Every structure is written in structure tokens, then in C-alpha cells.
Amino acid sequence: MPRLHAYELLPDAAGEESVRRDWQALRDAGLPSQLDHRGTTNGPHLTLVAAPALGPADDERALALLAPLLPVEVRVAGIALLGGSRVTVARLVDVPDPLARAVLDLRHEVTDTQHPGWLAHVTLGRRIPRAEVPAALAVLRHPDVVLRLDTLRRWDPDADVVRTLAGPASPPPR
């Protein structure tokens, strides 16, 4: 399977810390955690689109649709289990309607997106044996959290480059 290009929204520092607490709780319980992911791009994020290729026109469309919405507050709520005998544990994210519309409009324009539709979530741990799910759920107890998403980034796995398109660390407009 080819490595997928992606557009992602990143939380501010407080939001990143909140997600990392969940990652640490899983690790402390001896369970797979996103803290175990050694990739240079690994960090708390909300994937908007993943596809085999994204071009400059996609970047322009992503900026036009999403940059005006930043920063945006989302509610990280329930837990989702994705997969079969080994699961991905993720927190579901309630997003405001304008963000949902913008993401679906962007996904409509991108060719060969990884999955149909969009399930807004933040991944906490991958490949957790199904028998260990009760242990994972036991350590992930906390009230719903509001995250402030303030950065739009683009991941290009072919060039091994992460580029901020909009947000606090974005390049000046051309």
C-alpha cells in the first residue's frame, strides 16, 4: 500500500497536551500507544483527507476552504474502536457544521481518498489486541475535552516533508 499524502488539523499546545495524556495513559498501562510511533510527523492531529497524491490545486483548495475557519474549537468525546482482532482506539471528535462542510467539500475535490466519508477522530493507539480493549477503556476515562485546532498542515510522504499551510507557524502569504 502506498504511503498516503494528507491534510491535517493540529491542536494548540493545550490540546496537544490533552491528547498526549491519553497516549501516556495507554503506554503506562503497557498498551500500544501513539507515543510508540517514531515517525517525525507523529503528533496529535485530526486527519481531514488522506490520498495517494495531492497537488498544488488541492493545496489551494484546502487553504481556501479551511484557513478562514481557523482557529476552530471541537469537542473530543466518545471512544471508537476501529478494526478486527487488533483495533485502533480513537477519540471521536464533534466538529462544527462549517468545518464538516469544508472538509466534505475538500474531500469531494480530491481523487482517490483513502476512505469514503469522514469520521472525525484523534487516534490514541493502534493494533491493540481486542482482548486488551477493556484495559484501554479503563485508563482513558476523563470528561469530554474541547480542543482548539489552529494549524492546517500537509504531509507529503514522497518528499518526506510536512508543511504548515495555515496557522501560527504558517509561511507569509505570497
N, C-alpha and C positions, 0 to 999 in steps of 0.2 A: 504494500500500500504506500503510495507517495506521501511524503510529508505535506501537510496542508498549510497554506497561507491563511492568515486570519486577521480579522478586525476584532479588537477587544477594548472594553472599557475597564479602567483601573480605578480603585478607590483611593481616596486621600489617605494620609498617614494613619488616622484613627481607624478607618475602615480596614486598612491592611492589617493593622494590629489585631483587630477583632477576628479576622479570618485566620490569621496565624495562630491565635489562641486555640482555635478548633484543630488546626494541624498539629499543634503541640500536644493537645489532649489525646489525639489518636496515637501519636508517637509514644507518649508516656504510658499508654495502655498496651504498648507492644504491637500495635496495629499499623498496617500500611497508611502512610500519610503523604500529602503533597510535599511535606518537608523532605521526604526521601528523594524527590525528583531533583536531579542535579543539573538540569538544563539551565543555561544562562538566562532564558526568558521566563523561568518559573517564578511566579509571584501571584498573589490573589488577583483574579480578573473575572470578567464576565465576557465570554465569547459571544460575538454577535453573528459572525459569518466565518465559516471555515470551508475552503475550496482548494482544488489543485493549483489554481492560478488566480491572481488578482492583478489587474493592470492599472496604469495611471488614471484611466477613466473611472475605474472603481474607486480609487483613492479620492478623486474629486467628488464623486457622488457621496461617498461616506462622509467627507468633510461637510458638504452642503447640507446633508440630512441631519448629522449628529452634532457637529460643533456648536450650532446655535442652542442646543439643549443642555449643554454642559455649563456648570455642574448640575447634576440631577440626583435627587435622593430616591433610593429604592429601599424596600423592606425585605430583609433576608429573614425568611420564615421557616417553613416546614422542611423536613428531610425527604430526599428522594433516593431510591435505590435503583440503579441502572445496571442491567446485565443479567447474567445467568448464575453459574456456580461461583463465580467471583464477581463482585459487584463494585461499582463506583458509588461512593456515598457523596452526596452533594446537598447543599442547602438551596432550596428553591428561592427565587427572587421575584417579588411582586414589583412590577415596573409601571410607571405612569403611562397612560394611553399614548401621549405624544411620542414617547420613546419606543413603545411597542410598534406603533405605526411606522416610525422612521426605520426601525430595524427590518420590519417585514418589507417595506419599500426597497431597501437596500438589497435584501436577500432576493427579491424578485428580479433585480437587475444583474445579479452575479450568476455566472454559468456554473453548473455542477456543484452546488453547495453540498456539504457533507451529509446533512440530514434535511428532510422536508420539515417545514415549520420551524419554530424556535421555542425551545424550553429554556427559559432564563434560569441559570443556576451558577453556583460557585462550587467547584469541585474541592472536596476535602481529602478524599483518599481513593485510590484506585486498586483494583484487584484484591479486594478484601474478601476472604472466604465467606460464603453465605452463613456458615455456622458461627462466624465471629460478629455478625451484624448486631445481635443484642448487646455485645460488649461495646461496639462503636456507638450505638444509640445511647447507652448508659453514660458515656463520657461527654457526649455532645449536648447535654442539657443546658440551655440558657434561654432567656427570653428572646423574642424577636429583636433584631438589630436593624437600625437604619444606617445604610451606607451612603456616603456622598461620593458618587462617581464623578471624577473631574478630568480624566485623561482618556483620549482616544489614541490607541496605538495600532500599528500594522506590523505583523510578523511575516517576514519573508524567509522561509527555511532554506530556499535555494541559495540565497546570498548570506544566510546566517546573520540577518540584520533585523533588529527591532527599531522601528522609527515612530516617534511621537508625532501624530498628525495634529492634535489639538489638545490644549490643556496647559497647566502651569509650566511644563518643560517644553512646550512646542516651539518650533523654529518661528522666526518672524515671518509674516506674510510676504509673498513675493510681489 
